[in-house]
Amino acid sequence: MKKISVCFVLLAVLLSDVMCAVVAYNYCDLLWGGKYAGYSAPANTAYFYAIPFLMAIIMCLILAWVFRYKRQ
């Protein structure tokens, strides 16, 4: 079960990296769009893209903890 735990921890780390890339890209896009393309949403709304990633990271860490300490 500890191998599964390690897999979930690695998945959580990978998801955090992807989350940072997605939020940064969308922030830059909204910042540019607000200045030059006339977007009405502020650039800070890009942080809402992090919510699903944060929920998935939390679930992965919970599952890693459960599988690490599961007794058989």
Buried (B, 14 or more C-beta within 10 A) or exposed (E): EEEBBEBBBEBBEEBBEEBEEBBEEBBEBBBEBBEEEEBEEEBEEBEEBBEEBEEBBEBBBEBBEEBBEEEE
